[in-house]
Structure formats: C-alpha cells, structure tokens
Amino acid sequence: MAEDPIADSRAVLIRAASDFRANWKSLAVTGAAFKIIAFIVLTPLVGVLFRTLIALSGSSILTDVDIAYLFLRPVGLACVIVTGACWLGIIALEQTALLGILCASELDRRLSFVGALRFAAANAWKVVQLTGRVLVWLLLVLLPFAVVAGVTYVTLLSNYDINYYLTEKPPVFIAAVCVGGMLLAVLGAILLRAFTGWLFALPLLLFENVSPSQSLRQSNERATGHRRTIVLFIVGWIIATSGMALIATGVVAAVGNLLVQDGTASLRYLMVTVGLTLSVWAFANVTINLLTTTTFAAILFNLYRYRGSGNLSAVSLGQAISSTNQTGLGITRTRLIMAGVVGVVVAATVGAFAIQSVRLEDDVEVMAHRGASAVAPENTMAAFERAIEDGADWIELDVQETSDGEVVVLHDSDFMKLGGNPLKIWDATIDDLSDIDIGSRIATEFASERTPLLSDVLRACKGRIGVNIELKYYGHDQDLEQRVVDVVEAEGMVSDVLAMSLKRDGVRKLKSLRPDWKVGLLMSVSAGDLRKIDVDFLAVNAGFASRSFIASAHASGMDVYVWTVNDPVTMSTMIGRGVDGLLTDRPALARKVLKQRAAMSAPERLMLELAGLLRTDPPIAEQ
C-alpha cells in the first residue's frame, strides 16, 4: 500500500503528544540533567584542548591567524573531532535516556530520571560505538567536499586580495559562490538522506538488541518507503521549535522594553524589572531547549513504533525501571511560594548587578577606521580630512612598502578593490601609484585621489589628530618596522602616533626598536594569558570584547580598542563595557552617540544595555 505521509503524520503526532503529556516531568528533569552533564564534560574538555593547542604553538597568546593555522594542523583537527565526538555522544545518550522513559511508559511502567540515567549508562558502550560509526561516516563524507572547496578557493579566489572579491564580486567570485552553493546543496541532500535512513538506528540498538554494526543498515531497510513521513516530521519539528524560540525571544524583548521605558522610575523598580526580564528570558530559552530535545525523542519513539518497530512487549529494562507507583515531581502551594521568593531574590540580584555595571561616565576615543571610510575612499587624504572634520581623535591607517622602499598607505595587497588594477604593492613603484585612481569607484568627486605616502599623511595630521598605524604583512615586506620608525621621527609625530599589527613578530620587532612607543596587537579571536603578552593595547573584534575580557586586559595594563563598530547600538554597548577606543568607519556617528549618552540618566543607559541584550530598538539612532 502506498505511503500516506499526512495520515501517518497525524497518527504519529497524536500518539507523540499523548506520550509527552504523560511523561513530561521525567522527560524534562532528565533533559535538564543531561544539559548539566554536557556543561560539566564539555567546558573543561574545550578548555584543556585549547590550552593544549596554545602549549603546542609555543606562545602564550593566539590571534585569529594563529588559531586558524592551528586548527588546520592535524593536532587542531583532532581537537575539533574529539570535541564534536563528545558532543554527539552526549546527545545520543540523552536521547537514550529519554527513549527509555517513553518505552517504560509504553509498558505501563514509570522510569524516573535516575532510572533513565541508569538505562543510558547500561547502554552507553553500544551507543558510543554507534555514535563513532556515524562520526567516521561524516568525516569520510566531508573530506571530498572540503577538498573541492579548497581547490575552488585556490583556483578562483587566490589571484587577488580577498577584499577585492568580497567588495566587487567579480564573475569568478560569483562562480565560486555558485560552486559553494552546489556543494552545500549536495552535502545537505546526502546528510538528509542518511539521517532519515538512520533515524531508527538508536531504537533498534536499545529495544531489539541489534548490534551497532547492523543497526544503521537495518534502520535504512525499515525506513524504506517511509522517508516522506520522516522528512515531513523532521522539517516540521525544526520549523516548530525554531518558531517557538523566535516568538519567545520577541515577546520577552517587547515586555522587557515596556517595563524599563519609564526613565523616571526608581532604581529599585528597575533593578527588579530588569532582573525579572533577564530571568524570564533565560528560563524561556532553557524551556525551549528542553522542549526541543524531549519532543524529538517523543517523535522518534512513535515513528519507530509506527514504521520501524519490532515486538516492544519483549523489551526488558531490568533494574533501570523504577516501580510504577513511584511519585513524580510534586507541585504544591508551599513550593510555589518558595519558588516565587527565590525567583524575586534572584531577579533582584541579577538586576542589581546589571544596574551596577552601567557606566555613568564615558572615557573613550574615536578612531576613524581608514579615515571616514563610510563617506570617502578608504586610506585616502579625503577620508582623513573628513575624519578630522567629523571630530575623530585618531585616524587609523594601513601601511606597506613599495618595491622602491617607500612606505605607503594601503590595506589590500593589490589595487583591484579600489582601482581595478591587479598590480601588487610590492611590485609597484611610487611612479606607478600616481597613475592609479583609487577614488572614482566611490564617486567622481574623488577622482584625484591617489595612494598617499605615510609621510604625507603624517604631515597633514600633525597638530590636528593622532595617527594609529597598522603594519600590514603579505610576506613581501623588506624592512617595514624600521622604515615606519624613520618616517614618524622625521615628521616629528612620535608623541601623536600609535602602532599595531596582526603579526606578533612585527609587533615585537617594532617594540624592540622603540620601547617607549605605544604598540598594540590586532586580534579578531584571542586565546591565552593576556598577562604574558608585552604590548600596550589590544585592538580586538567587538564580537569577543566582553566585560571580563576588557577587565582582564585593563588589569594587565593594556588598553582595549574595538573594531569595526558602525552601528549606534554596538557603539553604546562597547562604550558601556569600558573600551578605551572605537574603530569605526563613521566617526561622526560615534561622536553623536557619545553626545547622546552624556545626556542620559542611569535608567536610560540601562535601557541601552537591555537593547543590546534583547535586540530591541535603542533610543540612540541615526538622524
């Protein structure tokens, strides 16, 4: 008889909902227990593996480039695989425990969460073997796709600087994106087919004593003819759980926004309401996470019953099953009152911490990233002049060397993005640069812009604005550090200059040449002990500039500058966290944000903090 996915889905859904209602307490507690187990296992494991990578690197701190290279090495890939294997194993064991509860209920018996944990432990070795087979298969499938992706990158995207491809999107870039899209589509189809075929492998392993080596094959056989039903449920489950998460986040954000809108409210009121908002938000996220895992188990069990099962009446769970008259979680009036009191205390504590963390004074410098590059061509005299007009404290620029030894201001390795010219900077002379228009692509009014010498920029900025110099390295540098030192000192700008680089060796060399200069390390990802790095400041990706990171850097005597921050919400969030400088393409907007924050009260600043946390619209906006 032909498969009727709609009828099948209705029957499975009705029974899955019934099973969930009958066992939700045990399912929820067991799911929560495994979340705790995952935290206990994965947190130290990731920390140990990361520390191992740092030790093997021979350095006390790693930047994004270092980490990328480490993860591409065999030991780095091994660390990723080990972490992924543990994560998959915990998920499989969690589903094992949840399926044990549902199976016990099918036999009119009740399995407590302790019994469910015992059931998972009793089957752990078989489950680990099954997970290992799936992981090996995944790695073997991913390998050719990774090779093709790498060959595509080298063939299509390695001739010019990557920023040219990202900005201009030439035909070869579109071709590479299309190849990547096809690879993802084919990989997705392969994974979906495999997952739908293997859906019954875990129940077969647990309830029919099928060996790990045979469970995947037999699951495929039993799924034959029912894949449409399985796909329908998987897609529906993903849509439903994702929709719940979005709705919950939106509702909590909207309610939190309403609760703290009153700028005249007392700080005590704000303390409680902010704490309640954050507590409800956290509770909603945990609840939805538990719903996701427990409802999947209910769906899996009933798909197995309807389309993949053998004789469940022969199942024996032994001592893992508790007595049928065991009481579940009791909810009484007294317990609700106690929970309410504890909730208020927790909410007040969280709110008090949030209130205390709001800075009332801003001490931050505005750094124009490659000049005012949102309104003028980057790293041009026009962009630098506009940054001065917009009130920036510093301009940030990039320097490299030409073939004839001049230090010029340029970010990319070539001129494709700015001028459509493939000439590499290390092959160019000063005379060559005078012929390359780097402004017309932005607007005709910038047609006269050419790549400036560092000396010309310093001369124009002297007495008007500070200059933050980033040393760029593409493997063709000659004596960049010494030449930068010579130019800065020749122009008399030593006291108005900062220097930084992504390359640690360059930072060390510059610091050794001029120990009294303020020199920093540029990072987009960080790992290691900040106390062991000898720099004066860190220029970091705003994505990991947390309060704890900033506090740690300050405790180690380093300033923290964040990049590249171009929206008012992120600007305000970073200022509130205590950064020392904002690198932005829009210095005028940064000045406006600082001006508006200066006029705000503590409750209004707290509103900004919540805007960042809950993704609501802040009171600061572009005008």
C-alpha positions in Angstrom: 0.0 0.0 0.0 1.3 3.4 -0.9 2.6 5.6 1.9 0.2 8.4 3.0 2.5 10.8 4.8 -0.3 13.0 6.0 -2.2 10.2 7.6 0.9 8.7 9.1 2.0 12.1 10.4 -1.4 12.7 12.1 -1.3 9.3 13.9 2.3 9.7 15.0 1.7 13.3 16.2 -1.4 12.3 18.2 0.5 9.5 20.0 3.7 11.5 20.5 1.7 14.3 22.1 0.0 11.8 24.4 3.3 10.2 25.4 4.8 13.7 26.0 1.9 14.7 28.3 2.1 11.5 30.3 5.8 11.7 30.8 6.8 15.4 30.6 8.1 15.7 34.2 10.5 12.8 33.9 11.5 13.9 30.4 12.1 17.5 31.5 14.2 16.5 34.5 16.2 14.0 32.5 16.8 16.5 29.7 18.0 19.1 32.3 20.3 16.6 33.9 22.0 16.0 30.5 22.3 19.7 29.9 24.3 19.8 33.2 26.3 16.8 32.2 27.2 18.4 28.9 28.3 21.6 30.7 30.4 19.6 33.1 32.0 17.5 30.4 32.4 19.9 27.5 33.5 23.0 29.4 36.7 21.6 30.9 37.4 19.5 27.8 37.3 22.5 25.5 39.5 24.4 27.9 42.0 21.6 28.2 42.2 21.1 24.4 42.5 24.8 23.8 45.3 25.0 26.4 47.0 22.1 24.6 46.9 23.9 21.3 48.4 27.0 23.0 51.1 24.9 24.5 51.9 23.3 21.2 52.0 26.7 19.5 54.9 27.8 21.8 53.1 31.0 22.5 51.1 32.3 25.5 48.5 34.0 23.3 47.0 33.2 20.0 45.4 35.6 17.4 42.9 34.6 14.8 45.6 33.8 12.2 47.4 31.6 14.8 44.2 29.8 15.7 43.3 29.2 12.1 46.6 27.7 11.3 46.5 25.5 14.4 43.1 24.1 13.6 44.3 23.3 10.1 47.1 21.2 11.5 46.5 17.5 12.4 46.5 18.2 16.1 44.0 21.0 15.7 41.7 18.9 13.6 42.0 16.1 16.2 40.9 18.5 18.9 37.8 19.5 16.9 36.9 15.9 16.2 37.3 14.9 19.8 35.1 17.8 21.0 32.5 17.0 18.3 32.6 13.3 19.2 31.9 14.1 22.9 29.1 16.4 22.0 27.4 13.9 19.7 27.9 11.2 22.3 26.2 13.2 25.0 23.3 14.0 22.6 22.9 10.3 21.8 23.0 9.3 25.5 20.4 12.0 26.3 18.1 10.5 23.6 18.8 7.1 25.0 17.6 8.1 28.5 14.5 9.9 27.0 13.6 6.9 24.9 13.9 4.7 28.0 11.3 6.7 29.8 8.9 6.6 26.8 9.4 2.8 26.4 8.8 2.2 30.0 5.6 4.2 29.7 4.5 2.0 26.8 4.9 -1.0 29.1 2.7 0.8 31.7 5.7 1.3 33.9 7.3 4.6 35.1 11.0 5.4 34.8 12.3 8.2 37.0 15.1 10.4 35.8 17.5 8.4 37.9 16.4 5.2 36.3 16.7 6.9 32.9 20.3 7.8 33.7 20.9 4.2 34.7 19.3 3.0 31.5 21.6 5.3 29.5 24.7 4.2 31.4 23.8 0.5 30.9 23.7 1.0 27.1 26.5 3.6 27.0 29.1 1.4 25.3 26.7 0.4 22.5 25.6 3.9 22.0 29.2 5.2 21.9 30.0 2.6 19.2 27.1 3.7 17.1 28.0 7.3 17.5 31.5 6.5 16.5 30.4 4.9 13.3 28.2 7.9 12.4 31.1 10.3 13.1 33.5 8.3 11.0 31.0 8.3 8.1 30.5 12.0 8.5 34.3 12.7 8.3 34.6 10.5 5.2 31.7 12.3 3.5 33.0 15.8 4.4 36.6 15.1 3.2 35.9 15.3 -0.6 33.7 18.3 -0.1 36.5 20.1 1.8 39.0 19.2 -0.9 36.8 20.5 -3.7 36.1 23.7 -1.6 39.8 24.2 -1.1 40.6 23.6 -4.8 37.8 26.1 -5.7 39.3 28.7 -3.5 42.8 28.3 -4.8 41.7 28.2 -8.4 39.2 31.1 -8.4 39.9 33.3 -5.4 43.6 33.4 -4.8 44.8 35.7 -7.6 43.9 39.0 -5.9 43.3 40.2 -2.4 40.3 38.6 -0.8 38.8 42.1 0.0 38.5 42.7 -3.8 36.4 39.7 -4.3 34.2 40.5 -1.3 33.7 44.1 -2.3 33.5 44.0 -6.1 32.0 40.4 -6.5 33.6 39.7 -10.0 32.4 36.8 -12.1 34.9 34.4 -10.6 33.6 35.2 -7.2 30.0 34.5 -8.3 31.3 31.3 -9.8 33.0 30.3 -6.5 29.8 31.2 -4.6 27.8 29.0 -7.0 30.2 26.1 -6.6 30.0 26.6 -2.8 26.2 26.6 -3.0 26.1 23.4 -5.1 28.5 21.7 -2.7 26.3 22.7 0.3 23.1 21.5 -1.6 24.7 18.2 -2.5 26.1 17.7 1.0 22.7 18.7 2.5 20.9 16.1 0.4 23.4 13.4 1.3 23.1 14.2 5.0 19.3 14.4 4.9 19.1 11.0 3.2 21.5 9.4 5.6 19.7 10.9 8.7 16.3 9.8 7.5 17.6 6.3 6.9 19.4 6.1 10.2 16.6 7.5 12.3 15.6 4.1 13.7 19.2 3.0 14.5 19.2 4.1 18.1 15.8 2.5 19.0 16.9 -0.7 17.2 20.1 -0.8 19.3 18.2 -0.2 22.5 15.0 -2.2 22.1 15.8 -5.0 19.7 19.4 -5.8 20.7 20.7 -5.1 17.2 24.4 -4.6 17.2 26.0 -1.2 16.4 27.4 -2.6 13.2 24.0 -3.7 12.0 21.7 -1.0 13.4 22.4 1.6 10.7 21.8 -1.0 7.9 18.6 -2.3 9.4 17.4 1.2 10.1 17.8 2.0 6.4 15.8 -1.0 5.5 13.0 -0.1 7.8 12.9 3.5 6.7 12.5 2.4 3.0 9.0 3.5 1.9 8.5 5.9 4.8 11.1 8.6 4.0 8.4 11.2 3.1 6.8 10.8 6.5 10.2 11.0 8.3 11.2 14.1 6.3 7.8 15.8 7.0 8.3 15.3 10.7 11.9 16.4 10.8 11.2 19.6 8.8 8.0 20.3 10.8 9.9 19.8 14.1 12.6 22.2 13.0 10.1 24.9 12.0 8.1 24.5 15.1 10.9 24.6 17.6 12.7 27.5 15.7 9.4 29.4 15.6 8.9 28.9 19.4 12.4 30.2 20.1 11.8 33.3 17.9 8.4 34.1 19.4 9.7 33.6 23.0 12.6 35.9 22.4 10.4 38.5 20.7 7.8 38.5 23.5 10.3 38.7 26.3 12.2 41.5 24.5 9.0 43.5 23.9 7.8 43.1 27.5 11.3 44.0 28.9 11.3 47.1 26.7 8.0 48.2 28.1 8.9 47.5 31.7 12.0 49.8 31.6 10.8 52.5 29.3 9.9 54.8 32.2 13.1 56.9 32.8 11.6 58.4 35.9 11.2 55.0 37.7 13.2 54.3 40.8 16.4 52.3 40.6 14.9 49.7 42.9 12.0 49.2 40.5 14.4 49.0 37.6 16.6 46.5 39.5 13.7 44.1 39.9 12.1 44.6 36.5 15.5 44.1 34.7 16.2 41.1 36.8 12.8 39.6 36.1 13.2 40.3 32.4 16.6 38.6 32.2 15.4 35.7 34.4 12.3 35.1 32.3 14.4 35.3 29.1 16.9 32.7 30.4 14.0 30.5 31.6 12.3 30.7 28.2 15.5 29.7 26.4 16.1 26.8 28.8 12.5 25.6 28.5 12.5 25.7 24.7 15.8 23.9 24.6 14.3 21.2 26.8 11.2 21.1 24.6 13.3 20.6 21.5 15.1 17.6 22.8 12.2 15.9 24.6 9.7 16.4 21.7 12.2 15.0 19.3 12.5 11.9 21.5 8.7 11.5 21.5 8.5 11.9 17.8 11.4 9.4 17.2 9.8 6.8 19.5 6.5 7.0 17.8 7.9 7.0 14.3 9.7 3.9 15.4 6.5 2.3 16.8 4.5 3.0 13.7 7.1 2.5 11.0 10.2 0.8 12.3 9.4 -1.3 15.4 9.6 -5.0 16.2 7.9 -6.5 19.2 8.1 -4.0 22.0 6.4 -6.2 24.5 9.6 -8.3 24.7 11.6 -5.3 26.0 13.2 -5.7 29.4 14.7 -2.7 31.1 15.6 -4.6 34.2 16.6 -2.7 37.3 16.8 0.5 35.4 13.0 0.8 35.6 11.6 2.1 38.8 8.3 0.9 40.3 5.1 2.1 38.6 3.8 3.7 41.8 6.8 6.0 42.1 5.7 9.6 42.6 6.9 12.2 40.2 7.7 15.8 40.9 5.2 17.3 43.3 3.9 20.8 42.8 2.4 22.3 45.9 1.3 25.7 47.1 4.2 25.9 49.5 6.7 25.0 46.9 5.3 27.6 44.5 5.6 30.3 47.2 9.2 29.2 47.9 10.0 29.3 44.2 8.4 32.7 43.9 10.5 34.1 46.8 13.7 32.6 45.4 12.8 34.0 41.9 12.4 37.5 43.3 15.7 37.3 45.1 17.4 36.0 42.0 15.8 38.7 39.9 16.8 41.4 42.3 20.3 40.2 42.4 20.6 40.0 38.6 19.0 43.4 38.3 21.4 44.9 40.9 24.4 43.5 39.0 23.0 45.0 35.8 22.5 48.4 37.4 25.9 48.5 38.9 27.5 47.5 35.6 26.2 50.6 33.8 28.9 53.2 33.3 27.8 56.8 34.1 30.9 58.4 32.6 32.3 57.7 29.2 36.1 57.8 28.6 36.6 56.6 25.0 38.4 57.8 22.0 37.0 57.8 18.4 39.3 56.3 15.8 38.4 56.7 12.2 39.0 53.3 10.6 41.0 54.0 7.4 39.6 57.5 7.8 36.0 58.4 7.5 35.7 55.4 5.1 31.9 55.3 5.1 31.8 58.6 3.2 35.1 58.7 1.4 37.5 56.2 -0.2 39.4 54.3 2.5 43.0 55.3 3.3 42.9 58.4 1.2 43.6 62.0 2.1 39.9 62.8 1.5 38.9 60.2 4.1 41.5 61.5 6.6 40.4 65.1 6.2 36.7 64.1 6.6 37.7 62.2 9.8 39.2 65.4 11.2 36.1 67.4 10.3 33.9 64.7 12.0 35.7 65.1 15.3 37.7 61.9 15.4 40.5 61.7 18.0 42.6 59.4 15.8 42.7 58.1 12.2 43.7 54.5 11.7 45.5 53.6 8.5 47.4 50.6 7.0 51.0 50.8 5.7 53.1 48.7 3.3 56.3 49.1 1.3 56.6 49.6 -2.4 59.3 47.9 -4.5 61.5 51.0 -4.3 61.2 51.1 -0.5 58.7 53.8 0.2 56.1 53.4 3.0 52.6 54.0 1.5 49.1 53.8 3.0 47.2 50.8 1.6 45.2 48.0 3.2 44.9 45.3 0.4 47.8 43.6 -1.3 46.7 45.0 -4.7 44.5 47.7 -6.2 41.7 45.6 -7.5 39.1 46.7 -5.0 40.0 50.4 -5.1 41.1 50.9 -8.6 40.5 47.8 -10.7 44.3 47.3 -11.1 45.8 43.9 -10.2 49.2 45.4 -9.5 50.7 44.1 -6.3 52.0 46.7 -3.9 55.4 45.0 -3.5 55.8 45.1 -7.3 54.8 48.8 -7.6 56.9 51.9 -7.5 55.8 55.4 -6.4 55.6 56.4 -10.1 53.2 53.5 -10.7 50.9 54.6 -7.9 50.5 58.1 -9.3 48.6 56.6 -12.3 46.1 54.5 -10.3 42.9 56.3 -9.5 41.6 54.9 -6.1 38.7 57.3 -5.7 36.4 57.2 -8.8 34.8 53.9 -7.9 33.3 55.6 -4.8 32.3 58.9 -6.5 33.7 61.1 -9.3 34.5 63.8 -6.8 37.3 61.6 -5.5 38.9 61.0 -9.0 42.0 62.8 -8.0 42.7 60.6 -5.0 45.9 58.5 -5.2 47.6 56.2 -2.7 49.4 58.5 -0.3 52.8 58.3 1.3 52.8 57.8 5.1 54.9 60.9 5.4 52.3 63.0 3.5 49.5 61.8 5.8 51.6 62.5 9.0 52.4 65.9 7.7 48.7 66.7 7.1 47.6 65.3 10.5 50.3 67.0 12.7 48.8 69.1 15.4 45.3 68.2 14.3 44.7 64.5 15.0 46.6 61.4 16.2 47.5 58.6 13.8 47.2 54.8 14.5 49.4 52.9 12.1 48.7 49.3 11.3 51.6 47.5 9.7 50.4 45.1 7.1 52.3 42.0 6.1 51.7 39.9 3.0 55.1 38.0 3.0 57.0 40.6 0.9 58.0 43.1 3.5 61.6 44.4 3.4 62.3 46.5 6.5 58.8 47.9 7.3 59.2 48.4 11.0 62.4 50.4 10.7 61.1 52.5 7.8 57.9 53.4 9.7 60.1 54.5 12.7 62.2 56.6 10.4 59.2 58.3 8.7 57.4 59.0 12.0 60.5 60.5 13.6 61.3 62.5 10.5 57.9 64.1 10.6 58.1 64.8 14.4 54.9 62.8 15.2 56.3 60.3 17.8 54.0 61.7 20.6 50.9 61.5 18.3 51.3 58.0 16.9 50.2 54.5 17.9 51.3 51.4 16.0 49.8 47.9 15.8 49.8 44.8 13.7 48.2 41.4 13.4 51.6 39.8 13.1 53.2 39.3 16.5 56.7 39.2 15.2 56.2 42.6 13.7 54.9 43.9 17.0 57.9 42.5 18.9 60.4 44.0 16.4 58.8 47.4 16.5 58.7 47.4 20.3 62.3 46.4 20.4 63.2 49.3 18.1 61.2 51.8 20.1 60.4 50.5 23.6 58.8 53.8 24.5 56.3 53.8 21.7 52.7 52.7 22.3 52.4 49.5 20.4 49.5 47.0 20.2 48.4 43.7 18.9 45.5 43.4 16.5 43.2 40.4 17.1 39.8 39.1 15.9 40.0 35.9 18.1 42.0 35.6 21.3 43.2 32.8 23.5 45.8 32.6 26.2 47.0 34.5 29.2 46.9 38.3 28.5 49.4 38.9 31.2 52.1 37.2 29.2 51.9 39.5 26.1 54.1 42.5 26.1 52.0 45.2 24.3 50.4 48.5 25.4 47.0 47.9 23.9 44.8 45.3 22.1 42.7 46.1 19.1 40.1 43.4 19.0 37.0 42.3 17.2 34.0 43.7 19.0 32.4 40.2 19.0 34.6 39.0 21.8 35.1 42.2 23.7 33.2 41.1 26.8 33.3 42.8 30.1 35.5 40.1 31.5 38.0 40.3 28.6 38.2 44.1 28.9 38.6 44.0 32.7 41.4 41.3 32.3 43.2 43.5 29.7 42.9 46.6 31.9 44.2 44.6 34.9 47.2 43.6 32.8 47.9 47.3 32.0 46.6 47.3 28.4 44.0 49.5 26.7 41.3 47.9 24.6 40.2 49.3 21.2 37.4 47.5 19.3 36.7 47.3 15.6 34.9 47.8 13.3 31.9 49.4 15.0 29.5 51.2 12.7 26.0 51.0 14.4 24.9 53.0 17.4 23.7 50.0 19.5 27.1 48.3 19.3 28.9 51.6 19.8 26.9 52.2 23.0 27.3 48.7 24.2 31.1 48.8 23.8 31.3 52.2 25.5 29.3 50.8 28.4 31.6 47.9 28.7 34.6 50.2 29.2 36.6 50.0 26.0 39.2 52.7 25.5 38.6 53.3 21.8 36.1 52.7 19.0 37.5 52.0 15.5 34.7 53.0 13.2 34.1 53.9 9.5 31.7 56.5 10.8 33.4 58.8 13.3 30.6 61.4 13.1 28.0 58.8 14.3 30.4 57.8 17.1 30.6 61.4 18.3 26.8 61.7 18.1 26.4 58.5 20.3 28.8 59.9 22.9 27.0 63.2 23.0 23.6 61.5 23.4 25.0 59.1 26.1 26.4 62.1 28.0 22.9 63.5 28.4 21.4 60.2 29.6 20.5 59.2 33.1 21.3 55.8 34.6 17.9 54.3 33.8 18.2 55.4 30.2 21.7 53.9 30.0 20.3 50.7 31.4 17.8 50.8 28.6 20.7 50.7 26.2 22.2 47.7 27.9 18.9 45.9 27.6 18.7 47.0 23.9 21.9 45.1 23.3 20.9 42.1 25.3 17.3 41.8 24.0 17.9 43.2 20.5 15.3 45.9 20.9 15.5 49.3 19.2 17.6 51.7 21.3 16.9 55.4 22.0 20.1 56.2 20.0 19.6 56.1 16.3 20.9 57.7 13.2 19.4 61.0 12.3 
